[in-house]
Each structure stands twice: as structure tokens, then as C-alpha cells.
């Protein structure tokens, strides 16, 4: 009986997967921090606190990702380095295509909501992000 319920729950979970629409991509704009990384062997690494976070900005099917360091006063320290990317639509999914002078890589967007998103790379490593909430000790 337990096996039947487990299979039924898995089928429901897979059939309820929400697809990501083009209009959802604007949800990626803003500050994000890694919350968890899942490796192909099933192991995971949780991140409780991050010294650097990602700022993502998207316009149409182009965007950039910049590493920034949040301060305790609610501001951010950044340099001029940013990774530009293109967003490729492939059937019912979206893929980020990064390219610079040294390398080229893609990440498949697997989940997206107002407060979280996930991407998986070609090595099968899944990165889960959550929206960053700034800390301001002056408030």
C-alpha cells in the first residue's frame, strides 16, 4: 500500500510541474543567493549564509549576472565585472547561454517563482537560489 501511495504522489508531483513562460523571466531581476547545490550523485550542500550574492538583470532575451557583496548597512559593493548571457527558448524551457574570452557554458532554467529559481548545468549540478533579503543593522 505504501508503494502505491508513493508512486501516486510521484506521478502527481511530476504532472503538476509548472512550465515557465517568457513573461515569468522578469522575476529573475534582482538580488539572489545560493541556498542549495545538488550534485549528480544525490548529495547536497546547503548554504546558510553567503558573503557574495548575484545581481541579475534581464531585458528581453539578454541579461547579465554580477557578483556583489552585501554590507550590514543594506548597501552592496560591486566591481565592473559582469557575465553577460543570452536566453534561448527551447520548446517549453529556457536556457542561459554564457560566453566570454575564456569559456562558454549553458544553464537550463528548471524552476522559477517570485522568491526562488533553479538552474542545472551540463554536468548535472543543480543550483537552487532564493531571493536575497538585505540586512540593515541601522534600522
Secondary structure, 3 states (H helix, E strand, C coil): CHHHHHHHHHHHHHHCCCCCCHHHHHHHCEEEEEEEEECCCCCEEECCCCCCEEEEEEECCEEEEEEEEECCECCEEECCCCEEEEEEEECCEEEEEEECCCCEEEEEEEEECCCEEEEEECCCCEEEEEECCCCECCC
